[in-house]
Amino acid sequence: MKKFFLTTPIYYPNARPHVGSAYTTIVCDALARYKRMCGYDVAFLTGTDEHGEKLQRAADAAGVPVEKFVAEKRKLFTKLWDTLGIPPYSAENPAGYRFVHTSQNPDHIKSVQWMIEQARKAGYIEKKKYEGRYCIYDERYVSDSVEPANCDICGRPAELISEENHFFKLSAFADRLLELYEKQPKFVLPDFRMNEVKSFVKSGLRDISISRRRLKWGIPWPDDPEQVVYVWYDALTSYLTGIGFRGGDKPEPDFEKYWMDPDSERVHMIGKDILRFHAVYWPAFLMAANDALPADKKLPLPKTIFAHGWIYYEQDKMSKSKGNVVYPEPIVEALNSFGAPGNDALRYYLLRDTTLGHDASFSYDGLVDRYNSDLANGLGNLAKRTLDMTKRYCGGVIPDASDLNQKTGGAWFDPRVDASRKQYADRISSAYENFQFSAALELIWTFVIFYGGQGSPGVESADADGFLSAFQPWAKAADPAQHWLVNGVLYLTLEPVRAAAVFAHPVMPEATRRIWAQLGREPYLGNIEDQRFPDWKWRGLIPGKSIGVPGAVFPRLDKAASLARLKEFAEKNLGAETSIEKGTTVEQQPEGESTRAEQQPTGGTGFQPAKEDTTKTAVPQAQASADQKISIEDFAKVEMRVGQVVAAERIPKADRLLKLQVDVGGEVRQVCAGIAEYYEPEKLIGMKVVVVTNLQPRKLRGVESNGMIVAASVGEEGRPVLATFAEDVPNGARLK
Ligand SMILES: [Zn+2]
């Protein structure tokens, strides 16, 4: 049997997962179910990344030992997977998720230390002095120079650190990595991400420091107890540990099966922000170990690393301080309370309305609309109608269409019809295969809505509803002479329902199971999860077999009422969140700081500052304590003007920077701004912003920046919110 090994990234358990992190796991669960329905032996791994000072600090602040703290945090994830109907691994459910945790797991410690020993044996590790600026909040090297620098994520001043630590010679792998990308064009997906990775490698790789002296919490360096292994070896090796790797010891059989087997497909699903580490560091770590290993022990590389985009809330990045974080639990609960399958509705919406790989926007409005159009009116309505009529007019058994076929010259059961529908099913399968969930679902719905009657002799309309209307089985049912027609028409509309249930099962496991039960009471159909995409055939329902009890699987949602309840439940849940998280931890951000951000004119209030505050927004008033106050002359030294963005583009190899051309009144300035993660360049064009115009020009990532755009730094992640104007103001006007 072919093997498929799929991983989510290991999640950082500092906060409760929101709909964005649930998205990755939902995608993986759907993919795991799909692969299983293609006959693969599937293993699916998720887990938590428990490395780092941030967790240590949070535990200290909560007065809880760090081991206990992270153990509690893991439950925030496993509980959510339960709620979302994503089952854990068990003997009965081998495709359920397995869970790995890192830093204090003895098997994992062994694996990481062993990986490092191999790299050292092969000559890729050396000890040398490191000096640089490091942000302890984001666990991130901000600059390799000793000059003061602010973290470009959170904006806080980064600490100067100097230490002797262990470096990995990443630079030695550039050619081999480029060769890998050439040989394995699907090593990174989507394609545009592969291009980013290639140009990053081509621009020159620097050796990376892979141990830390200053962290207390982490895996001890093999023979240097003063150092701990830095996050990347620790996190990435979890993909091996989680499936049974035990360093130099004999691995669990699953490791041989899912990782070592040359035919196993190993896929890492990740968010785009950690692509570099997966696509560059991880294969280099594996190659380094392999250089020290005999041929039969070499570790295969992953087959594909898929980087997905982010989920925004109504076009805006979710952030706690902004109060727009969407959590999945209240959504499921609110929809369930209307009798709708909450989990499946959420899964369907997320996978149908996002193109995997690109950023997408979540909205309650979109969720309800999508549910009503595709599920309530689309599949749900068709299933309910045909099953009800089958019960009423055909005595609750699958009707026989052979009379209809015969009387119409054999056109209905023409092998060419069967073949074309099989071909269509293969297209759906190949969309799934290429991670195109949205396209797969679109094809399925085309099949349900249009293919039900399409190509059927004597039918103009291609719509399944139109097909029913054209033949009107309800009008003919009373006439025994026309039963052959009623039977035939109903059979031919039940078939697309069966097809849709099978094809959509990976995305909506529970709702399709219910439809499946309504289609057949008898065991001949088998379990829905045991249906196989490659074996699927048109005309699988067997005439004469009893159907189950028809019932609405997707009741229609009243839009206003359901939106109100979704918002109500979300708010209630936010209130409850404090107790959920507080029981075991504290917020990452010091309490005072978030309050302060909210009190600032622009802090947390959205895109535009209040009208009367347009000039004040640029002054960091809340932060200025008495002894730090400046004179009006000092302030007058800063020249700020109204600018209008005339062009904006991303800067290659600089994930966070945008290059803007800004009209500051008769002059167009080039300004770089660290806002690329939060603003789409196209959307900035035409926008009025505040520019500091008398700063000395400087170069950022080799691009000249002549001025600075003013933005509020909001929330724990320091999300930049550009200062702008509520009224139209001329370009170049001075702010005073
Ligand atoms: Zn930071």
Boltz pocket constraint, residues with backbone or C-beta under 6 A from the ligand:
constraints:
  - pocket:
      binder: B
      contacts: [[A, 135], [A, 136], [A, 137], [A, 138], [A, 151], [A, 152], [A, 153], [A, 154], [A, 155], [A, 156]]
      max_distance: 6.0
